[in-house]
């Protein structure tokens, strides 16, 4: 997908996985039950065996992923609050496409 913000590089942080926060929500926009969260997180490679840093476009919705990890009973992750705005906006950071 092309980056919608003018002047921002398209891509993602190398080694990252994609799990849209919307996949962690029920139709009524509440968080899924813990077992469903664990399954969705595990499908994205998050199973508690290694540290996780969540990110998104600006650092806001990444917090939903971190909350889902807590609700699922997994070790709490860190939030990269600069997220893609910071990473993709710097000319000296590597990107994967």
mmCIF file as gemmi writes it, N, C-alpha and C atoms, coordinates in Angstrom:
data_model
loop_
_atom_site.group_PDB
_atom_site.id
_atom_site.type_symbol
_atom_site.label_atom_id
_atom_site.label_alt_id
_atom_site.label_comp_id
_atom_site.label_asym_id
_atom_site.label_entity_id
_atom_site.label_seq_id
_atom_site.pdbx_PDB_ins_code
_atom_site.Cartn_x
_atom_site.Cartn_y
_atom_site.Cartn_z
_atom_site.occupancy
_atom_site.B_iso_or_equiv
_atom_site.pdbx_formal_charge
_atom_site.auth_seq_id
_atom_site.auth_asym_id
_atom_site.pdbx_PDB_model_num
ATOM 1 N N . UNK Axp A 1 ? 0.84 -1.175 0 1 0 ? 1 A 1
ATOM 2 C CA . UNK Axp A 1 ? 0 0 0 1 0 ? 1 A 1
ATOM 3 C C . UNK Axp A 1 ? 0.887 1.243 0 1 0 ? 1 A 1
ATOM 4 N N . UNK Axp A 2 ? 0.523 2.197 -0.782 1 0 ? 2 A 1
ATOM 5 C CA . UNK Axp A 2 ? 1.29 3.441 -0.86 1 0 ? 2 A 1
ATOM 6 C C . UNK Axp A 2 ? 1.053 4.285 0.394 1 0 ? 2 A 1
ATOM 7 N N . UNK Axp A 3 ? 2.072 4.959 0.819 1 0 ? 3 A 1
ATOM 8 C CA . UNK Axp A 3 ? 1.981 5.86 1.97 1 0 ? 3 A 1
ATOM 9 C C . UNK Axp A 3 ? 1.087 7.038 1.599 1 0 ? 3 A 1
ATOM 10 N N . UNK Axp A 4 ? 0.04 7.307 2.379 1 0 ? 4 A 1
ATOM 11 C CA . UNK Axp A 4 ? -0.864 8.405 2.032 1 0 ? 4 A 1
ATOM 12 C C . UNK Axp A 4 ? -0.333 9.797 2.382 1 0 ? 4 A 1
ATOM 13 N N . UNK Axp A 5 ? 0.689 9.871 3.227 1 0 ? 5 A 1
ATOM 14 C CA . UNK Axp A 5 ? 1.193 11.185 3.643 1 0 ? 5 A 1
ATOM 15 C C . UNK Axp A 5 ? 2.293 11.646 2.696 1 0 ? 5 A 1
ATOM 16 N N . UNK Axp A 6 ? 2.111 12.803 2.137 1 0 ? 6 A 1
ATOM 17 C CA . UNK Axp A 6 ? 3.069 13.364 1.184 1 0 ? 6 A 1
ATOM 18 C C . UNK Axp A 6 ? 4.446 13.486 1.824 1 0 ? 6 A 1
ATOM 19 N N . UNK Axp A 7 ? 5.46 13.07 1.091 1 0 ? 7 A 1
ATOM 20 C CA . UNK Axp A 7 ? 6.833 13.189 1.553 1 0 ? 7 A 1
ATOM 21 C C . UNK Axp A 7 ? 7.303 12.06 2.458 1 0 ? 7 A 1
ATOM 22 N N . UNK Axp A 8 ? 6.424 11.147 2.809 1 0 ? 8 A 1
ATOM 23 C CA . UNK Axp A 8 ? 6.773 10.034 3.693 1 0 ? 8 A 1
ATOM 24 C C . UNK Axp A 8 ? 7.078 8.8 2.846 1 0 ? 8 A 1
ATOM 25 N N . UNK Axp A 9 ? 8.166 8.102 3.181 1 0 ? 9 A 1
ATOM 26 C CA . UNK Axp A 9 ? 8.504 6.88 2.461 1 0 ? 9 A 1
ATOM 27 C C . UNK Axp A 9 ? 7.461 5.8 2.708 1 0 ? 9 A 1
ATOM 28 N N . UNK Axp A 10 ? 7.268 4.932 1.73 1 0 ? 10 A 1
ATOM 29 C CA . UNK Axp A 10 ? 6.389 3.773 1.891 1 0 ? 10 A 1
ATOM 30 C C . UNK Axp A 10 ? 7.216 2.585 2.338 1 0 ? 10 A 1
ATOM 31 N N . UNK Axp A 11 ? 6.648 1.74 3.15 1 0 ? 11 A 1
ATOM 32 C CA . UNK Axp A 11 ? 7.33 0.537 3.596 1 0 ? 11 A 1
ATOM 33 C C . UNK Axp A 11 ? 6.991 0.221 5.029 1 0 ? 11 A 1
ATOM 34 N N . UNK Axp A 12 ? 7.85 -0.595 5.652 1 0 ? 12 A 1
ATOM 35 C CA . UNK Axp A 12 ? 7.668 -0.936 7.055 1 0 ? 12 A 1
ATOM 36 C C . UNK Axp A 12 ? 9.023 -1.188 7.704 1 0 ? 12 A 1
ATOM 37 N N . UNK Axp A 13 ? 9.024 -1.219 9.015 1 0 ? 13 A 1
ATOM 38 C CA . UNK Axp A 13 ? 10.244 -1.466 9.767 1 0 ? 13 A 1
ATOM 39 C C . UNK Axp A 13 ? 10.681 -2.908 9.5 1 0 ? 13 A 1
ATOM 40 N N . UNK Axp A 14 ? 11.931 -3.125 9.097 1 0 ? 14 A 1
ATOM 41 C CA . UNK Axp A 14 ? 12.394 -4.491 8.825 1 0 ? 14 A 1
ATOM 42 C C . UNK Axp A 14 ? 12.152 -5.421 10.015 1 0 ? 14 A 1
ATOM 43 N N . UNK Axp A 15 ? 11.663 -6.614 9.733 1 0 ? 15 A 1
ATOM 44 C CA . UNK Axp A 15 ? 11.395 -7.595 10.766 1 0 ? 15 A 1
ATOM 45 C C . UNK Axp A 15 ? 10.04 -7.459 11.438 1 0 ? 15 A 1
ATOM 46 N N . UNK Axp A 16 ? 9.281 -6.46 11.041 1 0 ? 16 A 1
ATOM 47 C CA . UNK Axp A 16 ? 7.978 -6.258 11.67 1 0 ? 16 A 1
ATOM 48 C C . UNK Axp A 16 ? 6.915 -7.148 11.031 1 0 ? 16 A 1
ATOM 49 N N . UNK Axp A 17 ? 5.829 -7.311 11.754 1 0 ? 17 A 1
ATOM 50 C CA . UNK Axp A 17 ? 4.667 -8.055 11.26 1 0 ? 17 A 1
ATOM 51 C C . UNK Axp A 17 ? 3.469 -7.118 11.295 1 0 ? 17 A 1
ATOM 52 N N . UNK Axp A 18 ? 2.49 -7.388 10.464 1 0 ? 18 A 1
ATOM 53 C CA . UNK Axp A 18 ? 1.315 -6.535 10.386 1 0 ? 18 A 1
ATOM 54 C C . UNK Axp A 18 ? 0.122 -7.207 11.057 1 0 ? 18 A 1
ATOM 55 N N . UNK Axp A 19 ? -0.466 -6.53 12.02 1 0 ? 19 A 1
ATOM 56 C CA . UNK Axp A 19 ? -1.707 -6.964 12.649 1 0 ? 19 A 1
ATOM 57 C C . UNK Axp A 19 ? -2.548 -5.719 12.874 1 0 ? 19 A 1
ATOM 58 N N . UNK Axp A 20 ? -3.49 -5.435 11.971 1 0 ? 20 A 1
ATOM 59 C CA . UNK Axp A 20 ? -4.346 -4.255 12.17 1 0 ? 20 A 1
ATOM 60 C C . UNK Axp A 20 ? -5.13 -4.362 13.479 1 0 ? 20 A 1
ATOM 61 N N . UNK Axp A 21 ? -5.191 -3.284 14.214 1 0 ? 21 A 1
ATOM 62 C CA . UNK Axp A 21 ? -5.884 -3.302 15.501 1 0 ? 21 A 1
ATOM 63 C C . UNK Axp A 21 ? -7.343 -3.691 15.357 1 0 ? 21 A 1
ATOM 64 N N . UNK Axp A 22 ? -7.937 -3.433 14.196 1 0 ? 22 A 1
ATOM 65 C CA . UNK Axp A 22 ? -9.341 -3.761 13.986 1 0 ? 22 A 1
ATOM 66 C C . UNK Axp A 22 ? -9.599 -5.263 14.07 1 0 ? 22 A 1
ATOM 67 N N . UNK Axp A 23 ? -8.573 -6.081 13.854 1 0 ? 23 A 1
ATOM 68 C CA . UNK Axp A 23 ? -8.725 -7.531 13.957 1 0 ? 23 A 1
ATOM 69 C C . UNK Axp A 23 ? -8.803 -8.001 15.404 1 0 ? 23 A 1
ATOM 70 N N . UNK Axp A 24 ? -8.598 -7.09 16.334 1 0 ? 24 A 1
ATOM 71 C CA . UNK Axp A 24 ? -8.645 -7.425 17.753 1 0 ? 24 A 1
ATOM 72 C C . UNK Axp A 24 ? -9.934 -6.96 18.414 1 0 ? 24 A 1
ATOM 73 N N . UNK Axp A 25 ? -10.823 -6.405 17.611 1 0 ? 25 A 1
ATOM 74 C CA . UNK Axp A 25 ? -12.07 -5.85 18.125 1 0 ? 25 A 1
ATOM 75 C C . UNK Axp A 25 ? -13.267 -6.646 17.64 1 0 ? 25 A 1
ATOM 76 N N . UNK Axp A 26 ? -14.273 -6.743 18.507 1 0 ? 26 A 1
ATOM 77 C CA . UNK Axp A 26 ? -15.548 -7.362 18.163 1 0 ? 26 A 1
ATOM 78 C C . UNK Axp A 26 ? -16.367 -6.382 17.32 1 0 ? 26 A 1
ATOM 79 N N . UNK Axp A 27 ? -17.444 -6.839 16.71 1 0 ? 27 A 1
ATOM 80 C CA . UNK Axp A 27 ? -18.285 -5.934 15.907 1 0 ? 27 A 1
ATOM 81 C C . UNK Axp A 27 ? -18.778 -4.703 16.674 1 0 ? 27 A 1
ATOM 82 N N . UNK Axp A 28 ? -18.95 -4.828 17.997 1 0 ? 28 A 1
ATOM 83 C CA . UNK Axp A 28 ? -19.4 -3.668 18.779 1 0 ? 28 A 1
ATOM 84 C C . UNK Axp A 28 ? -18.235 -2.773 19.223 1 0 ? 28 A 1
ATOM 85 N N . UNK Axp A 29 ? -17.034 -3.029 18.666 1 0 ? 29 A 1
ATOM 86 C CA . UNK Axp A 29 ? -15.822 -2.246 18.907 1 0 ? 29 A 1
ATOM 87 C C . UNK Axp A 29 ? -15.217 -2.447 20.292 1 0 ? 29 A 1
ATOM 88 N N . UNK Axp A 30 ? -15.629 -3.493 21.002 1 0 ? 30 A 1
ATOM 89 C CA . UNK Axp A 30 ? -14.978 -3.852 22.26 1 0 ? 30 A 1
ATOM 90 C C . UNK Axp A 30 ? -13.876 -4.859 21.96 1 0 ? 30 A 1
ATOM 91 N N . UNK Axp A 31 ? -12.971 -5.029 22.892 1 0 ? 31 A 1
ATOM 92 C CA . UNK Axp A 31 ? -11.87 -5.972 22.732 1 0 ? 31 A 1
ATOM 93 C C . UNK Axp A 31 ? -12.414 -7.397 22.707 1 0 ? 31 A 1
ATOM 94 N N . UNK Axp A 32 ? -11.846 -8.23 21.846 1 0 ? 32 A 1
ATOM 95 C CA . UNK Axp A 32 ? -12.223 -9.64 21.79 1 0 ? 32 A 1
ATOM 96 C C . UNK Axp A 32 ? -11.889 -10.325 23.113 1 0 ? 32 A 1
ATOM 97 N N . UNK Axp A 33 ? -12.482 -11.49 23.381 1 0 ? 33 A 1
ATOM 98 C CA . UNK Axp A 33 ? -12.126 -12.24 24.593 1 0 ? 33 A 1
ATOM 99 C C . UNK Axp A 33 ? -10.651 -12.671 24.555 1 0 ? 33 A 1
ATOM 100 N N . UNK Axp A 34 ? -10.061 -12.915 25.728 1 0 ? 34 A 1
ATOM 101 C CA . UNK Axp A 34 ? -8.637 -13.265 25.792 1 0 ? 34 A 1
ATOM 102 C C . UNK Axp A 34 ? -8.218 -14.417 24.883 1 0 ? 34 A 1
ATOM 103 N N . UNK Axp A 35 ? -9.011 -15.479 24.798 1 0 ? 35 A 1
ATOM 104 C CA . UNK Axp A 35 ? -8.606 -16.606 23.954 1 0 ? 35 A 1
ATOM 105 C C . UNK Axp A 35 ? -8.569 -16.223 22.478 1 0 ? 35 A 1
ATOM 106 N N . UNK Axp A 36 ? -9.497 -15.407 22.038 1 0 ? 36 A 1
ATOM 107 C CA . UNK Axp A 36 ? -9.5 -14.937 20.649 1 0 ? 36 A 1
ATOM 108 C C . UNK Axp A 36 ? -8.328 -13.998 20.394 1 0 ? 36 A 1
ATOM 109 N N . UNK Axp A 37 ? -8.017 -13.156 21.386 1 0 ? 37 A 1
ATOM 110 C CA . UNK Axp A 37 ? -6.859 -12.264 21.247 1 0 ? 37 A 1
ATOM 111 C C . UNK Axp A 37 ? -5.575 -13.081 21.128 1 0 ? 37 A 1
ATOM 112 N N . UNK Axp A 38 ? -5.411 -14.085 21.989 1 0 ? 38 A 1
ATOM 113 C CA . UNK Axp A 38 ? -4.209 -14.926 21.926 1 0 ? 38 A 1
ATOM 114 C C . UNK Axp A 38 ? -4.071 -15.582 20.556 1 0 ? 38 A 1
ATOM 115 N N . UNK Axp A 39 ? -5.178 -16.051 20.01 1 0 ? 39 A 1
ATOM 116 C CA . UNK Axp A 39 ? -5.133 -16.7 18.695 1 0 ? 39 A 1
ATOM 117 C C . UNK Axp A 39 ? -4.735 -15.718 17.608 1 0 ? 39 A 1
ATOM 118 N N . UNK Axp A 40 ? -5.288 -14.532 17.619 1 0 ? 40 A 1
ATOM 119 C CA . UNK Axp A 40 ? -4.96 -13.532 16.589 1 0 ? 40 A 1
ATOM 120 C C . UNK Axp A 40 ? -3.528 -13.05 16.73 1 0 ? 40 A 1
ATOM 121 N N . UNK Axp A 41 ? -3.101 -12.853 17.962 1 0 ? 41 A 1
ATOM 122 C CA . UNK Axp A 41 ? -1.717 -12.431 18.194 1 0 ? 41 A 1
ATOM 123 C C . UNK Axp A 41 ? -0.747 -13.537 17.788 1 0 ? 41 A 1
ATOM 124 N N . UNK Axp A 42 ? -1.059 -14.784 18.138 1 0 ? 42 A 1
ATOM 125 C CA . UNK Axp A 42 ? -0.185 -15.906 17.778 1 0 ? 42 A 1
ATOM 126 C C . UNK Axp A 42 ? -0.067 -16.033 16.267 1 0 ? 42 A 1
ATOM 127 N N . UNK Axp A 43 ? -1.149 -15.811 15.548 1 0 ? 43 A 1
ATOM 128 C CA . UNK Axp A 43 ? -1.109 -15.884 14.086 1 0 ? 43 A 1
ATOM 129 C C . UNK Axp A 43 ? -0.172 -14.829 13.5 1 0 ? 43 A 1
ATOM 130 N N . UNK Axp A 44 ? 0.044 -13.737 14.237 1 0 ? 44 A 1
ATOM 131 C CA . UNK Axp A 44 ? 0.966 -12.685 13.807 1 0 ? 44 A 1
ATOM 132 C C . UNK Axp A 44 ? 2.368 -12.887 14.375 1 0 ? 44 A 1
ATOM 133 N N . UNK Axp A 45 ? 2.577 -13.996 15.098 1 0 ? 45 A 1
ATOM 134 C CA . UNK Axp A 45 ? 3.901 -14.29 15.629 1 0 ? 45 A 1
ATOM 135 C C . UNK Axp A 45 ? 4.136 -13.814 17.049 1 0 ? 45 A 1
ATOM 136 N N . UNK Axp A 46 ? 3.087 -13.383 17.728 1 0 ? 46 A 1
ATOM 137 C CA . UNK Axp A 46 ? 3.214 -12.89 19.099 1 0 ? 46 A 1
ATOM 138 C C . UNK Axp A 46 ? 2.693 -13.966 20.04 1 0 ? 46 A 1
ATOM 139 N N . UNK Axp A 47 ? 3.609 -14.612 20.769 1 0 ? 47 A 1
ATOM 140 C CA . UNK Axp A 47 ? 3.193 -15.691 21.668 1 0 ? 47 A 1
ATOM 141 C C . UNK Axp A 47 ? 3.837 -15.592 23.051 1 0 ? 47 A 1
ATOM 142 N N . UNK Axp A 48 ? 4.506 -14.493 23.334 1 0 ? 48 A 1
ATOM 143 C CA . UNK Axp A 48 ? 5.13 -14.301 24.636 1 0 ? 48 A 1
ATOM 144 C C . UNK Axp A 48 ? 6.551 -14.818 24.733 1 0 ? 48 A 1
ATOM 145 N N . UNK Axp A 49 ? 7.069 -15.401 23.65 1 0 ? 49 A 1
ATOM 146 C CA . UNK Axp A 49 ? 8.412 -15.976 23.706 1 0 ? 49 A 1
ATOM 147 C C . UNK Axp A 49 ? 9.526 -14.949 23.476 1 0 ? 49 A 1
ATOM 148 N N . UNK Axp A 50 ? 9.165 -13.76 23.002 1 0 ? 50 A 1
ATOM 149 C CA . UNK Axp A 50 ? 10.179 -12.719 22.79 1 0 ? 50 A 1
ATOM 150 C C . UNK Axp A 50 ? 9.528 -11.352 22.965 1 0 ? 50 A 1
ATOM 151 N N . UNK Axp A 51 ? 10.315 -10.344 23.273 1 0 ? 51 A 1
ATOM 152 C CA . UNK Axp A 51 ? 9.765 -9.005 23.478 1 0 ? 51 A 1
ATOM 153 C C . UNK Axp A 51 ? 9.104 -8.47 22.205 1 0 ? 51 A 1
ATOM 154 N N . UNK Axp A 52 ? 8.072 -7.667 22.391 1 0 ? 52 A 1
ATOM 155 C CA . UNK Axp A 52 ? 7.345 -7.066 21.275 1 0 ? 52 A 1
ATOM 156 C C . UNK Axp A 52 ? 7.305 -5.561 21.455 1 0 ? 52 A 1
ATOM 157 N N . UNK Axp A 53 ? 7.535 -4.858 20.366 1 0 ? 53 A 1
ATOM 158 C CA . UNK Axp A 53 ? 7.367 -3.411 20.328 1 0 ? 53 A 1
ATOM 159 C C . UNK Axp A 53 ? 6.293 -3.134 19.289 1 0 ? 53 A 1
ATOM 160 N N . UNK Axp A 54 ? 5.214 -2.508 19.704 1 0 ? 54 A 1
ATOM 161 C CA . UNK Axp A 54 ? 4.138 -2.2 18.767 1 0 ? 54 A 1
ATOM 162 C C . UNK Axp A 54 ? 4.366 -0.827 18.15 1 0 ? 54 A 1
ATOM 163 N N . UNK Axp A 55 ? 3.897 -0.703 16.915 1 0 ? 55 A 1
ATOM 164 C CA . UNK Axp A 55 ? 3.97 0.586 16.227 1 0 ? 55 A 1
ATOM 165 C C . UNK Axp A 55 ? 2.793 0.682 15.275 1 0 ? 55 A 1
ATOM 166 N N . UNK Axp A 56 ? 2.585 1.851 14.752 1 0 ? 56 A 1
ATOM 167 C CA . UNK Axp A 56 ? 1.52 2.084 13.772 1 0 ? 56 A 1
ATOM 168 C C . UNK Axp A 56 ? 1.964 3.274 12.931 1 0 ? 56 A 1
ATOM 169 N N . UNK Axp A 57 ? 1.067 4.104 12.517 1 0 ? 57 A 1
ATOM 170 C CA . UNK Axp A 57 ? 1.445 5.267 11.735 1 0 ? 57 A 1
ATOM 171 C C . UNK Axp A 57 ? 1.96 6.406 12.594 1 0 ? 57 A 1
ATOM 172 N N . UNK Axp A 58 ? 1.316 6.606 13.752 1 0 ? 58 A 1
ATOM 173 C CA . UNK Axp A 58 ? 1.686 7.743 14.593 1 0 ? 58 A 1
ATOM 174 C C . UNK Axp A 58 ? 1.876 7.394 16.058 1 0 ? 58 A 1
ATOM 175 N N . UNK Axp A 59 ? 1.7 6.134 16.436 1 0 ? 59 A 1
ATOM 176 C CA . UNK Axp A 59 ? 1.898 5.714 17.82 1 0 ? 59 A 1
ATOM 177 C C . UNK Axp A 59 ? 0.621 5.626 18.634 1 0 ? 59 A 1
ATOM 178 N N . UNK Axp A 60 ? -0.517 5.976 18.054 1 0 ? 60 A 1
ATOM 179 C CA . UNK Axp A 60 ? -1.768 5.977 18.802 1 0 ? 60 A 1
ATOM 180 C C . UNK Axp A 60 ? -2.416 4.591 18.814 1 0 ? 60 A 1
ATOM 181 N N . UNK Axp A 61 ? -2.697 4.023 17.642 1 0 ? 61 A 1
ATOM 182 C CA . UNK Axp A 61 ? -3.38 2.73 17.619 1 0 ? 61 A 1
ATOM 183 C C . UNK Axp A 61 ? -2.466 1.581 18.033 1 0 ? 61 A 1
ATOM 184 N N . UNK Axp A 62 ? -1.164 1.806 18.082 1 0 ? 62 A 1
ATOM 185 C CA . UNK Axp A 62 ? -0.253 0.772 18.589 1 0 ? 62 A 1
ATOM 186 C C . UNK Axp A 62 ? -0.577 0.43 20.039 1 0 ? 62 A 1
ATOM 187 N N . UNK Axp A 63 ? -1.123 1.38 20.765 1 0 ? 63 A 1
ATOM 188 C CA . UNK Axp A 63 ? -1.478 1.12 22.158 1 0 ? 63 A 1
ATOM 189 C C . UNK Axp A 63 ? -2.581 0.075 22.268 1 0 ? 63 A 1
ATOM 190 N N . UNK Axp A 64 ? -3.456 -0.03 21.264 1 0 ? 64 A 1
ATOM 191 C CA . UNK Axp A 64 ? -4.505 -1.052 21.272 1 0 ? 64 A 1
ATOM 192 C C . UNK Axp A 64 ? -3.875 -2.438 21.178 1 0 ? 64 A 1
ATOM 193 N N . UNK Axp A 65 ? -2.828 -2.572 20.368 1 0 ? 65 A 1
ATOM 194 C CA . UNK Axp A 65 ? -2.126 -3.852 20.26 1 0 ? 65 A 1
ATOM 195 C C . UNK Axp A 65 ? -1.476 -4.23 21.593 1 0 ? 65 A 1
ATOM 196 N N . UNK Axp A 66 ? -0.878 -3.261 22.245 1 0 ? 66 A 1
ATOM 197 C CA . UNK Axp A 66 ? -0.239 -3.522 23.526 1 0 ? 66 A 1
ATOM 198 C C . UNK Axp A 66 ? -1.284 -3.884 24.579 1 0 ? 66 A 1
ATOM 199 N N . UNK Axp A 67 ? -2.416 -3.196 24.581 1 0 ? 67 A 1
ATOM 200 C CA . UNK Axp A 67 ? -3.503 -3.534 25.5 1 0 ? 67 A 1
ATOM 201 C C . UNK Axp A 67 ? -4.007 -4.954 25.229 1 0 ? 67 A 1
ATOM 202 N N . UNK Axp A 68 ? -4.118 -5.322 23.965 1 0 ? 68 A 1
ATOM 203 C CA . UNK Axp A 68 ? -4.567 -6.677 23.617 1 0 ? 68 A 1
ATOM 204 C C . UNK Axp A 68 ? -3.603 -7.721 24.167 1 0 ? 68 A 1
ATOM 205 N N . UNK Axp A 69 ? -2.31 -7.445 24.131 1 0 ? 69 A 1
ATOM 206 C CA . UNK Axp A 69 ? -1.331 -8.379 24.689 1 0 ? 69 A 1
ATOM 207 C C . UNK Axp A 69 ? -1.563 -8.566 26.187 1 0 ? 69 A 1
ATOM 208 N N . UNK Axp A 70 ? -1.83 -7.48 26.887 1 0 ? 70 A 1
ATOM 209 C CA . UNK Axp A 70 ? -2.098 -7.554 28.326 1 0 ? 70 A 1
ATOM 210 C C . UNK Axp A 70 ? -3.386 -8.338 28.565 1 0 ? 70 A 1
ATOM 211 N N . UNK Axp A 71 ? -4.429 -8.021 27.825 1 0 ? 71 A 1
ATOM 212 C CA . UNK Axp A 71 ? -5.717 -8.705 27.993 1 0 ? 71 A 1
ATOM 213 C C . UNK Axp A 71 ? -5.598 -10.198 27.687 1 0 ? 71 A 1
ATOM 214 N N . UNK Axp A 72 ? -4.694 -10.553 26.771 1 0 ? 72 A 1
ATOM 215 C CA . UNK Axp A 72 ? -4.492 -11.954 26.39 1 0 ? 72 A 1
ATOM 216 C C . UNK Axp A 72 ? -3.603 -12.699 27.38 1 0 ? 72 A 1
ATOM 217 N N . UNK Axp A 73 ? -3.07 -11.992 28.374 1 0 ? 73 A 1
ATOM 218 C CA . UNK Axp A 73 ? -2.215 -12.632 29.365 1 0 ? 73 A 1
ATOM 219 C C . UNK Axp A 73 ? -0.774 -12.787 28.926 1 0 ? 73 A 1
ATOM 220 N N . UNK Axp A 74 ? -0.376 -12.051 27.899 1 0 ? 74 A 1
ATOM 221 C CA . UNK Axp A 74 ? 0.998 -12.099 27.403 1 0 ? 74 A 1
ATOM 222 C C . UNK Axp A 74 ? 1.835 -11.02 28.088 1 0 ? 74 A 1
ATOM 223 N N . UNK Axp A 75 ? 3.152 -11.153 28.053 1 0 ? 75 A 1
ATOM 224 C CA . UNK Axp A 75 ? 3.996 -10.097 28.619 1 0 ? 75 A 1
ATOM 225 C C . UNK Axp A 75 ? 3.699 -8.761 27.949 1 0 ? 75 A 1
ATOM 226 N N . UNK Axp A 76 ? 3.704 -7.722 28.745 1 0 ? 76 A 1
ATOM 227 C CA . UNK Axp A 76 ? 3.409 -6.401 28.202 1 0 ? 76 A 1
ATOM 228 C C . UNK Axp A 76 ? 4.488 -6.001 27.212 1 0 ? 76 A 1
ATOM 229 N N . UNK Axp A 77 ? 4.076 -5.43 26.118 1 0 ? 77 A 1
ATOM 230 C CA . UNK Axp A 77 ? 5.006 -4.948 25.103 1 0 ? 77 A 1
ATOM 231 C C . UNK Axp A 77 ? 5.301 -3.474 25.311 1 0 ? 77 A 1
ATOM 232 N N . UNK Axp A 78 ? 6.195 -2.986 24.513 1 0 ? 78 A 1
ATOM 233 C CA . UNK Axp A 78 ? 6.503 -1.559 24.51 1 0 ? 78 A 1
ATOM 234 C C . UNK Axp A 78 ? 5.811 -0.932 23.31 1 0 ? 78 A 1
ATOM 235 N N . UNK Axp A 79 ? 5.52 0.342 23.403 1 0 ? 79 A 1
ATOM 236 C CA . UNK Axp A 79 ? 4.924 1.086 22.291 1 0 ? 79 A 1
ATOM 237 C C . UNK Axp A 79 ? 5.99 2.017 21.728 1 0 ? 79 A 1
ATOM 238 N N . UNK Axp A 80 ? 6.242 1.904 20.441 1 0 ? 80 A 1
ATOM 239 C CA . UNK Axp A 80 ? 7.149 2.842 19.771 1 0 ? 80 A 1
ATOM 240 C C . UNK Axp A 80 ? 6.3 4.046 19.403 1 0 ? 80 A 1
ATOM 241 N N . UNK Axp A 81 ? 6.333 5.055 20.251 1 0 ? 81 A 1
ATOM 242 C CA . UNK Axp A 81 ? 5.427 6.183 20.074 1 0 ? 81 A 1
ATOM 243 C C . UNK Axp A 81 ? 5.751 7.036 18.859 1 0 ? 81 A 1
ATOM 244 N N . UNK Axp A 82 ? 6.959 6.956 18.352 1 0 ? 82 A 1
ATOM 245 C CA . UNK Axp A 82 ? 7.285 7.685 17.125 1 0 ? 82 A 1
ATOM 246 C C . UNK Axp A 82 ? 6.72 6.992 15.899 1 0 ? 82 A 1
ATOM 247 N N . UNK Axp A 83 ? 6.589 5.672 16.007 1 0 ? 83 A 1
ATOM 248 C CA . UNK Axp A 83 ? 6.038 4.813 14.968 1 0 ? 83 A 1
ATOM 249 C C . UNK Axp A 83 ? 6.519 5.197 13.572 1 0 ? 83 A 1
ATOM 250 N N . UNK Axp A 84 ? 5.693 4.941 12.554 1 0 ? 84 A 1
ATOM 251 C CA . UNK Axp A 84 ? 6.145 5.147 11.182 1 0 ? 84 A 1
ATOM 252 C C . UNK Axp A 84 ? 6.409 6.619 10.877 1 0 ? 84 A 1
ATOM 253 N N . UNK Axp A 85 ? 5.712 7.525 11.548 1 0 ? 85 A 1
ATOM 254 C CA . UNK Axp A 85 ? 5.955 8.945 11.315 1 0 ? 85 A 1
ATOM 255 C C . UNK Axp A 85 ? 7.42 9.278 11.563 1 0 ? 85 A 1
ATOM 256 N N . UNK Axp A 86 ? 7.977 8.754 12.645 1 0 ? 86 A 1
ATOM 257 C CA . UNK Axp A 86 ? 9.379 8.999 12.95 1 0 ? 86 A 1
ATOM 258 C C . UNK Axp A 86 ? 10.291 8.129 12.091 1 0 ? 86 A 1
ATOM 259 N N . UNK Axp A 87 ? 10.046 6.806 12.1 1 0 ? 87 A 1
ATOM 260 C CA . UNK Axp A 87 ? 10.927 5.869 11.393 1 0 ? 87 A 1
ATOM 261 C C . UNK Axp A 87 ? 10.962 6.158 9.895 1 0 ? 87 A 1
ATOM 262 N N . UNK Axp A 88 ? 9.798 6.248 9.28 1 0 ? 88 A 1
ATOM 263 C CA . UNK Axp A 88 ? 9.731 6.47 7.839 1 0 ? 88 A 1
ATOM 264 C C . UNK Axp A 88 ? 10.127 7.869 7.416 1 0 ? 88 A 1
ATOM 265 N N . UNK Axp A 89 ? 10.074 8.799 8.359 1 0 ? 89 A 1
ATOM 266 C CA . UNK Axp A 89 ? 10.43 10.183 8.052 1 0 ? 89 A 1
ATOM 267 C C . UNK Axp A 89 ? 11.914 10.475 8.131 1 0 ? 89 A 1
ATOM 268 N N . UNK Axp A 90 ? 12.682 9.522 8.617 1 0 ? 90 A 1
ATOM 269 C CA . UNK Axp A 90 ? 14.133 9.713 8.733 1 0 ? 90 A 1
ATOM 270 C C . UNK Axp A 90 ? 14.829 9.086 7.535 1 0 ? 90 A 1
ATOM 271 N N . UNK Axp A 91 ? 15.771 9.768 6.951 1 0 ? 91 A 1
ATOM 272 C CA . UNK Axp A 91 ? 16.47 9.2 5.798 1 0 ? 91 A 1
ATOM 273 C C . UNK Axp A 91 ? 17.5 8.127 6.179 1 0 ? 91 A 1
ATOM 274 N N . UNK Axp A 92 ? 17.848 8.017 7.477 1 0 ? 92 A 1
ATOM 275 C CA . UNK Axp A 92 ? 18.901 7.101 7.904 1 0 ? 92 A 1
ATOM 276 C C . UNK Axp A 92 ? 18.387 5.799 8.504 1 0 ? 92 A 1
ATOM 277 N N . UNK Axp A 93 ? 17.084 5.558 8.457 1 0 ? 93 A 1
ATOM 278 C CA . UNK Axp A 93 ? 16.545 4.298 8.992 1 0 ? 93 A 1
ATOM 279 C C . UNK Axp A 93 ? 16.24 3.344 7.853 1 0 ? 93 A 1
ATOM 280 N N . UNK Axp A 94 ? 16.528 2.053 8.047 1 0 ? 94 A 1
ATOM 281 C CA . UNK Axp A 94 ? 16.239 1.083 6.977 1 0 ? 94 A 1
ATOM 282 C C . UNK Axp A 94 ? 14.749 0.829 6.882 1 0 ? 94 A 1
ATOM 283 N N . UNK Axp A 95 ? 14.283 0.53 5.671 1 0 ? 95 A 1
ATOM 284 C CA . UNK Axp A 95 ? 12.891 0.164 5.484 1 0 ? 95 A 1
ATOM 285 C C . UNK Axp A 95 ? 12.817 -1.1 4.624 1 0 ? 95 A 1
ATOM 286 N N . UNK Axp A 96 ? 11.747 -1.838 4.817 1 0 ? 96 A 1
ATOM 287 C CA . UNK Axp A 96 ? 11.456 -2.988 3.976 1 0 ? 96 A 1
ATOM 288 C C . UNK Axp A 96 ? 10.209 -2.645 3.175 1 0 ? 96 A 1
ATOM 289 N N . UNK Axp A 97 ? 10.16 -3.146 1.963 1 0 ? 97 A 1
ATOM 290 C CA . UNK Axp A 97 ? 8.987 -2.862 1.118 1 0 ? 97 A 1
ATOM 291 C C . UNK Axp A 97 ? 8.38 -4.149 0.613 1 0 ? 97 A 1
